[in-house]
Amino acid sequence: MSEQTIFDVFVIGGGINGCGIARDAVGRGYSVALAEMKDFASGTSSGSTKLIHGGLRYLEYYEFRLVREALMEREVLWAMAPHVIWPMRFVLPFHKGGMRPAWLIRLGLFLYDHIGGRKQLPPTRTLDMTRDPSGLPLKRLFTKAFEYSDGWVNDARLVVLNARDAADRGARVMPRTRVVSARRNDGHWAIETENTVTGARATLRARMLVNATGPWVDRVLADAIGKNDVHNVRLVQGSHIVVKKKFDDPRAYFFQNPDGRIIFAIPYENEFTLIGTTDHDFDGNPAEAHINDAEIDYLCKAASEYFTDPVTRDDIVWTYSAVRPLFDDGASKAQEATRDYVLRLEGENGQAPLLNVFGGKLTTYRRLSESALEKIGEAIGVKGRKWTAGSSLPGGDFPAAGYDAEVASLKARYPFLANSHARRLVRLYGTRAARILGKAASEADLGKRFGADLYETEVSWLIDQEWARRAEDVLWRRTKLGLKLSPAEAAELEEYIQGAANAAA
Ligand SMILES: Cc1cc2nc3c(=O)[nH]c(=O)nc-3n(C[C@H](O)[C@H](O)[C@H](O)COP(=O)(O)OP(=O)(O)OC[C@H]3O[C@@H](n4cnc5c(N)ncnc54)[C@H](O)[C@@H]3O)c2cc1C
């Protein structure tokens, strides 16, 4: 099938960078199409540590530009999406003779507090670990710690909210659509796509192509676009473990390991602790990255150096792995490779332009998108202006510090909701939670219950509004209820979704 429309911009990749660029572009008036071969955020963008952070340790590698930009983004992104992004305090314990002297850490945190346009986030303070509650779950090795600010993000939701907003503004957004080939033809791109569910193929045309496929960026250049000898990114795997809650404090820990690396232990989904990450070179298909025994042992051992109650394999309830697509700057160690992004525009002498996106962090996706739009303007003519700072993502149109008030207002409107249910819905959907609940006056009006507090109304919303087509889309990306549902409940959900999706088709 081939169609006549010529899109201005065709984006390959439905991770944070592809969805962010598509949203920014359509908001400026370009016609935009986006193809994602699987589900949104099924690549690296749901496998992160989920921090909106400057990246304290990147200061050690003199990444001042990146750190400053990332620090500035913390409050911008929080204001755009206060349901899925919120401030978090981090406790960084240190002891004499540790890897880094206290003055160096203090200097880093001084820069952290002062170079990044911090207005709402509280500054760094020093803690006496013999008295502060954050010292309680830790071994008595530390008398002091620094406590500093960064942010937390629900990474997979940040992606789907960008996709939703891009679609609401008129972009053609196509999940489960793989780009098989893209060829320059008559001053345009002819892009062949394959529906990965039905196998149906189509050809679409665009003036410009954006390759935002994260760790697949070189593969797409080689296999779909037909380039030889492509080696732009270094793939670095990072894995996390999720264990039963190790501490009650709402703050996260930043632990320094004797090997110079660092790990985080973060309060996660109320009942759990998220521990990660590892950092090692990866050679394979990014879709198949999974944690190995050495990484599990490393994370358990590293966390157990700090917690009085050791972290063991038996504590693990879930693991996930993802691959960082780092621009290959020739660094010798994986953790030293630059975390900054690089945008390369190709297409001279009237050739249809191609923009390749290398690297990037969730934290800088909005700024990366703005830079991409500058390149797009250069290549096919400028449209519109910067607009995303100060905008709201779907459901995020409430004050940055207004989460509790939003929960209270949802509870007032739907008094039958359990507190935890209302809190979960506002965290995921913000002001759109009320649209999901509609006219419901009692729990029975929410339809079938699949397990935990997941009901049919929410699942239908996720199918209709957020492109969910599998139980795993709902359980591991749109929500994290996979941590709560049993395998039998998940199977029943899968059956329900298949039925609902078929009925809609
Ligand atoms: C372990 C780890 C921890 C991290 N922690 C943080 C953190 O705490 N904070 C932070 O800011 N950043 C963090 N990052 C970095 C951040 O997660 C990534 O930089 C970001 O998610 C990359 O997004 P992306 O859109 O470039 O790639 P992806 O999310 O991988 O998206 C690329 C998409 O392209 C699709 N695709 C590939 N080929 C095709 C094709 N032929 N046709 C159609 N679609 C295709 C893939 O399916 C994929 O969904 C972390 C990364 C890792 C690995």
Ligand as a Chemical Component Dictionary entry (heavy atoms), coordinates in Angstrom:
data_LIG
# 
_chem_comp.id                   LIG 
_chem_comp.type                 NON-POLYMER 
_chem_comp.pdbx_formal_charge   0 
_chem_comp.three_letter_code    LIG 
# 
loop_
_chem_comp_atom.comp_id 
_chem_comp_atom.atom_id 
_chem_comp_atom.alt_atom_id 
_chem_comp_atom.type_symbol 
_chem_comp_atom.charge 
_chem_comp_atom.model_Cartn_x 
_chem_comp_atom.model_Cartn_y 
_chem_comp_atom.model_Cartn_z 
_chem_comp_atom.pdbx_ordinal 
LIG C1  C1  C 0 20.484 1.354  32.785 1  
LIG C2  C2  C 0 20.143 2.740  32.326 2  
LIG C3  C3  C 0 19.852 3.719  33.253 3  
LIG C4  C4  C 0 19.535 5.002  32.839 4  
LIG N1  N1  N 0 19.159 5.913  33.763 5  
LIG C5  C5  C 0 18.816 7.155  33.385 6  
LIG C6  C6  C 0 18.346 8.080  34.349 7  
LIG O1  O1  O 0 18.193 7.766  35.532 8  
LIG N2  N2  N 0 18.042 9.333  33.926 9  
LIG C7  C7  C 0 18.155 9.704  32.621 10 
LIG O2  O2  O 0 17.902 10.859 32.332 11 
LIG N3  N3  N 0 18.562 8.827  31.669 12 
LIG C8  C8  C 0 18.873 7.565  32.024 13 
LIG N4  N4  N 0 19.265 6.652  31.088 14 
LIG C9  C9  C 0 19.357 7.064  29.690 15 
LIG C10 C10 C 0 18.002 7.010  28.979 16 
LIG O3  O3  O 0 17.212 5.947  29.447 17 
LIG C11 C11 C 0 18.217 6.848  27.482 18 
LIG O4  O4  O 0 19.168 7.761  27.031 19 
LIG C12 C12 C 0 16.937 7.076  26.695 20 
LIG O5  O5  O 0 15.884 6.299  27.211 21 
LIG C13 C13 C 0 17.171 6.739  25.239 22 
LIG O6  O6  O 0 15.984 6.968  24.564 23 
LIG P1  P1  P 0 15.885 6.758  23.003 24 
LIG O7  O7  O 0 14.543 7.268  22.588 25 
LIG O8  O8  O 0 17.063 7.343  22.340 26 
LIG O9  O9  O 0 16.011 5.176  22.796 27 
LIG P2  P2  P 0 14.939 4.017  23.050 28 
LIG O10 O10 O 0 14.109 4.263  24.237 29 
LIG O11 O11 O 0 15.652 2.719  23.004 30 
LIG O12 O12 O 0 13.987 4.139  21.793 31 
LIG C14 C14 C 0 14.354 3.711  20.507 32 
LIG C15 C15 C 0 13.140 2.998  19.912 33 
LIG O13 O13 O 0 13.389 2.730  18.535 34 
LIG C16 C16 C 0 12.646 1.578  18.202 35 
LIG N5  N5  N 0 13.158 1.052  16.934 36 
LIG C17 C17 C 0 14.370 0.494  16.698 37 
LIG N6  N6  N 0 14.465 0.131  15.407 38 
LIG C18 C18 C 0 13.292 0.473  14.794 39 
LIG C19 C19 C 0 12.783 0.347  13.470 40 
LIG N7  N7  N 0 13.498 -0.218 12.479 41 
LIG N8  N8  N 0 11.521 0.798  13.196 42 
LIG C20 C20 C 0 10.773 1.363  14.188 43 
LIG N9  N9  N 0 11.212 1.489  15.460 44 
LIG C21 C21 C 0 12.460 1.061  15.768 45 
LIG C22 C22 C 0 12.879 0.660  19.394 46 
LIG O14 O14 O 0 11.884 -0.336 19.499 47 
LIG C23 C23 C 0 12.868 1.644  20.560 48 
LIG O15 O15 O 0 11.622 1.697  21.237 49 
LIG C24 C24 C 0 19.554 5.338  31.468 50 
LIG C25 C25 C 0 19.836 4.347  30.528 51 
LIG C26 C26 C 0 20.108 3.058  30.945 52 
LIG C27 C27 C 0 20.368 1.986  29.947 53 
# 
loop_
_chem_comp_bond.comp_id 
_chem_comp_bond.atom_id_1 
_chem_comp_bond.atom_id_2 
_chem_comp_bond.value_order 
_chem_comp_bond.pdbx_ordinal 
LIG C1  C2  SING 1  
LIG C2  C3  SING 2  
LIG C2  C26 DOUB 3  
LIG C3  C4  DOUB 4  
LIG C4  N1  SING 5  
LIG C4  C24 SING 6  
LIG N1  C5  DOUB 7  
LIG C5  C6  SING 8  
LIG C5  C8  SING 9  
LIG C6  O1  DOUB 10 
LIG C6  N2  SING 11 
LIG N2  C7  SING 12 
LIG C7  O2  DOUB 13 
LIG C7  N3  SING 14 
LIG N3  C8  DOUB 15 
LIG C8  N4  SING 16 
LIG N4  C9  SING 17 
LIG N4  C24 SING 18 
LIG C9  C10 SING 19 
LIG C10 O3  SING 20 
LIG C10 C11 SING 21 
LIG C11 O4  SING 22 
LIG C11 C12 SING 23 
LIG C12 O5  SING 24 
LIG C12 C13 SING 25 
LIG C13 O6  SING 26 
LIG O6  P1  SING 27 
LIG P1  O7  DOUB 28 
LIG P1  O8  SING 29 
LIG P1  O9  SING 30 
LIG O9  P2  SING 31 
LIG P2  O10 DOUB 32 
LIG P2  O11 SING 33 
LIG P2  O12 SING 34 
LIG O12 C14 SING 35 
LIG C14 C15 SING 36 
LIG C15 O13 SING 37 
LIG C15 C23 SING 38 
LIG O13 C16 SING 39 
LIG C16 N5  SING 40 
LIG C16 C22 SING 41 
LIG N5  C17 SING 42 
LIG N5  C21 SING 43 
LIG C17 N6  DOUB 44 
LIG N6  C18 SING 45 
LIG C18 C19 SING 46 
LIG C18 C21 DOUB 47 
LIG C19 N7  SING 48 
LIG C19 N8  DOUB 49 
LIG N8  C20 SING 50 
LIG C20 N9  DOUB 51 
LIG N9  C21 SING 52 
LIG C22 O14 SING 53 
LIG C22 C23 SING 54 
LIG C23 O15 SING 55 
LIG C24 C25 DOUB 56 
LIG C25 C26 SING 57 
LIG C26 C27 SING 58 
# 
